[in-house]
Amino acid sequence: MCFLLTLTQPVMFRINQKYLNVTVLLLFKMLFQSHKITIVRINKPTRHNINQELQWFGSTLGLFNLRDKDRSCFRIFIELTKAAKKNNLLSSDELAFKLELSRGTVVHHLNKLMQSGIVINQHNRYLLRVDNLKSLVDEIRKDIKRTIDDLEDIAIEIDKTLGLENAM
């Protein structure tokens, strides 16, 4: 289950300048330091099979979908996971060559992986954000916690500004 909130009309409030500055600062921080974090609830594989478990891992993070017919994103993710074991960074050209994919396809999926905060780019070479998948889950957990904390901070400021803090 994924949620998307879109404001189609500007909302105008009379806001104390102090609260406006704090709110704008926090919103600015959230907008420009963002990762798209998607978590999809899928039943875990019932048998121990590394390929099924890796597919489940990536699908649960919203990385792989039915549109990816040749499982390009999955294959790139696996290649980056193998490279992490060797502490190796890969270029998009190297990934395209190894996986027999177009460079455009590789770059598209690398951007998706970077947008989700799973992969980072260092001088046009790519690697997993952390050394192993357990650490990756820990980092995602921290990202989610920071996002929830930011949401709570903004909610408190908005409630104070609109006089809703005692409405419960």
C-alpha positions in Angstrom: 0.0 0.0 0.0 1.4 3.4 -1.0 0.2 6.9 -0.3 0.5 10.0 -2.3 -0.6 13.4 -1.1 -1.0 16.2 -3.7 -2.2 19.7 -2.9 -3.9 21.0 -6.0 -4.8 24.5 -4.6 -2.7 26.7 -2.5 -3.9 26.8 1.1 -3.8 30.2 2.8 -3.6 30.7 6.6 -2.8 33.6 8.8 0.4 32.4 10.4 2.6 33.9 12.9 6.0 34.7 11.2 8.0 32.7 13.7 5.9 29.5 13.0 6.0 30.2 9.3 9.8 30.3 9.3 10.1 27.0 11.2 7.6 25.3 9.0 9.1 26.5 5.8 12.6 25.5 7.0 11.4 22.0 7.9 9.5 21.6 4.7 12.5 22.8 2.7 14.7 20.2 4.5 12.2 17.4 3.8 11.8 18.3 0.1 15.4 18.7 -0.8 16.9 15.9 1.3 14.5 13.2 0.2 14.4 9.6 -0.6 11.4 7.8 -1.9 10.9 5.0 0.7 8.4 2.4 -0.3 7.6 -0.6 1.8 5.2 -3.3 0.3 3.8 -6.0 2.6 4.4 -9.3 0.8 4.4 -12.8 2.3 7.9 -14.0 2.9 9.1 -17.1 1.0 8.2 -20.3 2.8 11.4 -22.2 1.8 15.0 -21.1 2.0 15.9 -20.2 -1.5 18.4 -17.3 -1.9 17.0 -16.2 -5.3 13.4 -16.1 -3.9 14.6 -14.3 -0.8 16.5 -11.7 -2.8 13.5 -11.2 -5.0 11.3 -10.8 -2.0 13.7 -8.4 -0.3 13.7 -6.1 -3.4 10.0 -6.4 -4.0 9.2 -5.5 -0.4 11.3 -2.4 -0.9 9.2 -1.6 -4.0 12.2 -2.0 -6.3 10.8 -4.6 -8.7 7.5 -4.6 -10.4 5.7 -6.4 -13.2 6.7 -3.7 -15.8 10.3 -4.8 -15.5 9.8 -7.8 -17.8 13.5 -8.9 -18.0 14.1 -8.2 -14.3 16.7 -5.5 -15.0 16.4 -3.7 -11.7 16.7 -7.0 -9.8 19.8 -8.0 -11.9 21.4 -4.6 -11.2 20.6 -4.9 -7.5 22.2 -8.4 -7.4 25.3 -7.2 -9.3 25.7 -4.3 -6.9 25.2 -6.7 -3.9 28.0 -8.9 -5.3 30.2 -5.9 -5.8 29.6 -4.8 -2.2 31.1 -8.1 -1.1 34.3 -7.3 -3.0 34.2 -3.6 -1.9 34.0 -2.8 -5.6 32.3 0.2 -7.3 30.7 -0.3 -10.8 30.1 2.2 -13.6 26.8 2.2 -15.5 28.8 1.0 -18.6 30.3 -1.9 -16.6 26.8 -2.9 -15.4 25.4 -2.6 -18.9 28.1 -4.8 -20.3 28.0 -7.5 -17.5 24.2 -7.7 -17.7 23.8 -7.3 -21.4 21.4 -4.3 -20.9 21.4 -0.9 -22.6 23.1 1.8 -20.7 19.8 3.8 -20.7 18.1 0.9 -18.9 20.9 0.6 -16.4 20.9 4.4 -15.7 17.1 4.4 -15.3 17.2 1.7 -12.7 20.3 3.1 -11.0 18.4 6.4 -10.6 15.4 4.5 -9.1 17.8 2.8 -6.7 19.5 6.1 -5.8 16.1 7.8 -5.3 15.1 5.1 -2.8 18.4 5.7 -0.9 19.7 2.1 -1.6 22.5 3.0 -4.0 24.9 5.9 -4.0 27.0 7.4 -6.8 30.7 8.3 -6.2 32.3 9.8 -9.3 30.0 8.1 -11.8 30.5 4.7 -10.1 27.8 3.0 -8.1 27.6 1.0 -4.9 25.2 0.0 -2.2 24.7 2.6 0.4 26.2 0.2 3.0 28.2 -3.0 3.1 25.4 -5.5 3.6 21.7 -6.0 3.4 21.2 -6.0 7.2 22.9 -2.6 7.4 20.7 -1.4 4.5 17.6 -2.3 6.4 18.9 -0.5 9.5 19.6 2.6 7.4 16.1 2.5 5.8 14.6 2.1 9.4 16.5 5.3 10.4 15.3 7.1 7.2 11.7 6.2 8.1 12.1 7.2 11.7 13.6 10.6 10.6 10.7 11.1 8.2 8.1 10.3 10.9 9.9 12.6 13.4 9.8 15.4 10.8 6.1 14.8 10.1 5.4 14.9 13.8 7.4 18.2 14.2 5.5 19.8 11.3 2.2 18.5 12.7 2.9 20.0 16.1 3.9 23.4 14.5 0.8 23.4 12.3 -1.5 22.4 15.2 0.0 25.3 17.3 -0.4 27.8 14.5 -4.0 26.8 13.8 -4.9 26.4 17.5 -5.6 22.7 17.1 -3.2 21.4 19.8 -6.0 21.0 22.3 -8.6 19.8 19.9 -8.3 16.2 20.8 
